[in-house]
Amino acid sequence: MRLPAWAIDSLEICTGGLPLTIIRRPTRVENLIVPSQVVHRNSGMIYGHPVSRGMFCEAYGESEDLPARIYVSRSKLHLGLGGIVCEHVLEENLSRAGYFIVYPEKMTVREQVRLYRAAKSLIFAEGSSAHLYAMVARPEQRVFCVWRRTSPAWVLEWQIKTFGGAAMLGRPAISRLYIPNRDGADQVHARAVLDFDALREQLRSAGFLSSSEWAIPNQELIEVELQSITDVRIVES
């Protein structure tokens, strides 16, 4: 299979500019060196070994004129990948509060790394972008997660801490989940209806939000977005 662009970018960053050859078919070599794997043995997630921490240094670049507060969204991803119902309302709320909205799938890995490294306050819609952030986390940064599953992925906060980042704030503020029947109990592709009031209070208490205007999607708006979601199991929180 051909590697996606983000995988190529990541490999080029990790190898620090060394020549990179991707072998796409069975090949005989004279010597094969297989290093120890710096990943969690159960989750497969990379952790903050000193070697891992140094891999992305070349990608930091200059951080001048980059936003200090960002929200990393999932709203532009395919519906089947799971996410947050009416996330655009959350984006509008945070944008009014001074957050720059980030759509990772529209950026290169290097562009993302620069944003994540420079920001002082980061809010993530739970997803793979937070795993990339972990590799460039700084201890003085403040990080909050808007969970889209009722059982938070412990490995995410663990990973950030191993790279020297601060504890991730935020608890699930979910009123209802729409889980595809094909996934059984797995919530990875679920669509979450948030309790916007509870989320606002969490953000305020953690210092990520002041008394700025806060809109809450009405039931009609929620139902319109849910029209395209079929063959699901509904879980009330």
Residue, then its C-alpha position, 0 to 999 in steps of 0.5 A: m500500500r502507498l503511505p499517506a502524506w502525513a506518514i511520509d512527513s512524520l518519517e522525514i521529521c523523525t529521521g532528521g533529514l537523513p535519506l529515506t527509502i520506503i521499501r514497497r515490495p519484498t526485498r532481500v538486504e545484507n543487514l537488518i537492524v531492528p531497534s527496541q520499540v519505545v511503545h506501550r506494549n498493550s496500546g502500541m502508543i509511543y512514549g517519551h523516551p529521550v530519543s522520542r523526545g528529540m525526534f521532532c525538534e527539527a520541526y518546531g521552527e519559529s513560533e512568532d505570530l502563532p495563536a496562543r489559544i487553539y481548538v483542534s476540531r474533528s468537524k471536517l472529518h468523515l461522519g463515519l470516523g466519529g465525532i461531536v454532534c453540532e461541533h460547529v456550535l462549539e467552534e463558534n463559542l470558542s472562536r468568540a472566546g479568542y481561540f483559533i480553530v484548527y482542522p488538522e486534516k487540512m494541514t501538514v504534520r510540520e504545520q500542526v507541530r508548530l501550532y501545538r508547540a507554540a500555543k499556551s492553551l490547547i483544547f482538543a476534540e478527543g482524537s489522534s491529533a492529541h497524540l501528535y501534540a504529546m510529542v511536542a508538549r511543554p510542561e507550562q502549556r494547559v491542555f483540555c480534552v472534549w471527550r467524545r466517549t464516555s470512558p476516557a482513553w487513559v493512554l492519551e493523558w499517560q502519553i502526554k505526561t511521558f513527554g513532559g506535558a501537563a496533566m490533561l484536564g476535562r471530563p466527559a460531558i456527554s448526554r447521549l451517544y450514537i454508536p454504530n451497531r457494527d461496532g458493538a460496545d466500541q465507542v471509537h466511531a460514535r457520535a456524541v451529543l454534548d451537555f453544553d452547559a456542563l462543558r462550559e462550566q468545566l472550561r470556566s472552572a479550568g480557566f479556559l473560558s471567561s464569561s463570553e457568550w455561549a450558545i447551546p444547540n437546540q433540539e431541532l439543530i441536533e435532530v437535523e445533524l442526526q438525520s444522516i446517522t442510521d443503524v446505531r445504538i443509542v446510549e443515554s449518559 
